[in-house]
């Protein structure tokens, strides 16, 4: 067995919200490991640039634009992906948004946008992909949770609520679909340096707080999320389901 247990060569992996940030890093890392990756997002121009970047590095990549909050777009998009490329072996539900506001100031529109993108989007994509996986009695779904699936903090209440929901959705999917040989797990990133978090990293007080609160005393690098994803996408995790792997430099362990 050995390394072959972690071999994802040729697997078709759909990653939502992968035009940039952690989603793009996952696509690059898994593509470098031999997977065929399908990028997804709402911005066709950004997707085209991301696809071009991956292909220039020798990665087998294509893209499919659809909005994860729109049921018909999701179902049609995944149908087209499978018609054009074959069955989706692994779905990574990564699409997400965040609004940093105190809960008392959060507008209902923003609350709903966060829940619809982060939680309902994971449900819609998971449900659509699972229908094909059930017929084949094979498949893996990886839901991107967060350390905020376990802990709250000022100004991120709506995001924490959505990611807590994703954690429990992961467990519900695992409980229902395990009989069909579908493994559903989550990855909970801590604070990683991305375009989304760059304003926080540039805030000296927040940067100091984060490094003090994290036993490894630094931010995560996007590529450091790839190993956990490869494990959960490979045969090495065939009897692992309903679990959340927190990749946070020890943040939650030190609360």
N, C-alpha and C positions, 0 to 999 in steps of 0.2 A: 504494500500500500504506500506508505510514506507520503511523498509529495503529491502522488496521484490523487489522494483524498481531497486535496485542495485545488485540483485542476478544474478551471472553469473555461478551458479552451473551447471555442465554438458555441458556447451557451449564448442565447439571445436574451439580453438584459435591457429592460425598459426602465429608464430613470426619469421620473417626473421632475419638473423644475430644474433641469440640468443645463440650461444655457449659460450659467455662471455659478460661482460660489461652490458650496460643498457638493452640489449635484454634479457640477462639471468635474470637480476633483475625483468623485467616485467614478464617473464615466471614463476619465483618463486612466485612472489606476486599474480599473477592471478591464479596460481595453488593452492596456499594456500586458495584462495577465492572459490575454488571448481571447477574451469574450468579444462577441459582437454586440455593440451598444446602440440603443435607440434613444436619442435625446428627445426631450419634450419640454414645451413651454408655451407661452402665449405670444411671444415676440418672434415672428418668423425671421426677421433680420438677424437677431441675436443668435437664434438657433443655427442659421446658415453659417455664421462666423464660427460658432463653436464646432459645428460639424467639420468645417474646412480645417480648423486647427487640429482636430483629432486625426483627420485623414492624412494631413501633412506629416504626422508622426507615425504613420503606418498602421493606425488603428482602424478596424472595420467599424465604421460608424454611419448611421443615417439619422434622420430626424422626422418627427411627426408633430405638427402644431395642433394642440387642442387645449381647451380650458378645463382643468380638472373639476371645476365646480358645475359644469354643464353636462348633464347626464347623457344627452344624445351625442355630444361631441366626444365624450369619453368612450362610449360604446362603439361609435363609428371609427374613432381613431385606433382603438385596439384591434378592431376587426380588420382594418386596412393594414396595420402592422403585421398581423399574422398572415394575411393573404399575400403580402409582398415578401415577407421574410421567414415565414414559418412560425411555429408556436413560441410564445413568450415563456422562456424557462424561469426567469426571475423578474419580478416586479419590485422596484424600489420606489416607495411612496415618499418622495422628498420635497415636493412643492410646498412652500410655506410663505406666510407673510407675518409681519409683526408691526404693531403700533405701540410705541413706548409712551404711555399716558397713565396717570393715576386713575384708578378704577372709577372714582367719582366724576371724572371728566371724560370718560370713554363714551363716545357717541354710539348709539345703537347700530348705525351703519357700519362703523369700524369693527364693533364686536361681531356682527354677523359676517363680515368679510373674513375675519380671522378664523372663525369657526367653520365657515363654508370651505375655505381654501385648505386649512390644515387638517381638519377632521373629516368633513363631508367629502372632500376630494380624495382622501385616503380610502374612505368607504366605497365611493363610486368606482375608483380605479381597481381596488381590490376585488370588488364584486364582479366587475367585468372580466378581469383576468382570470378569476377563479372559475368562472363558468367553463372556460376551455380547459383549465387545469384539472377540473373534476372529471371531465370526459376522458382525459388522458391518464388520470390517476397519478399525476406528477406535477410538481411545481413548488416554487418558493416565493414568498412575499416578505420583503423587509420594509418595515415602517420606520421612518426616521422620527424618533421621539425627541427627547431633550432632557437635560438634567432638571428642567422645569416640569417634567412629567412627575417629579418627586418633591420639588420644593418651590415655594413661592418667593417673590421678591418685589419690591416697589416698582411700579410702572409697567409691569409685564403680566398683569392679571389675566387678560384675555388670551394671551399666548400660552400661559401656564394652564389655563382651563382647557384649551384646545389640545395641548400636548399630553395632559393627563387623560383626556379622552382617547387620544391615539394609543396610549399605553393599554387602556382597557379594551379598545377595539382590537388590538393585536392579540390579546388573550382570548377574546370572543371568537375571532377568526380561527385561531389555533384550535380551540375547543370544537368548533363545528366542522372544520375541514381536515383535521388530522386523519380521519377515516379514509380520506381520498389520497393519502400520501402527499399532502401539501403541508409544508412547514412554514409557519408564520412567526417571525421574530421581529424585534425592534433593536435599533441602535439609538442610544441617547447621548448625543454630543454634548460636551461641556462648552466652554467658550473657545471658539476657533477664530483665527484671524481671517475674515472674509470682507467683501465690500459692505455687507450688512453690519458687521461689528466694528468696522474701522473707526467710526466716530467715537465709539466707546474706548477703543485702544488709544485714541488721541487725547482722551480726557485723563489727565494725570492722576486725579483722585481715584477714578474708577480703575485705571490700570494698576495702581498701587494696591487697591482693595482686592482686585482679582488675584494678583500674584501672592498676596498675603493669605488669601482664602484657599488657594490651590496648593496642595503639598508639593507638586512639581515646580511651583513658582514661575509659571509661564503660561502663555496662550498655546492652544493647540494649533498645529499646522494641518491644513486640509488633507494632505496626503496621509496623515496619521489615522484617518478614518477608514482607509481602504482595506487594511488587514482584516478588520472585523467583518466588513461587507463580503470579502472573499470567503471567509470561513462560513458565513451564513448562506452564501450562494452555492457552496460546494457540497460534495458528498460527505465531507467531514462533519456536517451538521444534520445528517439525515434523521437523527433521533432527538434533535433539539427543536422544541417548538413552544411558543408562548412565553419566551424569555426576552428580557431587555438587557442588552450589553451597554453599560455606561462607559463612554470614552471621554473622561473628564479630568484626567490628571490627578484623580483622587479627591476632587471637590466634594462629592457627596459623602465620602468616607470620613471627612474631617469636620462635618457640621457639628 
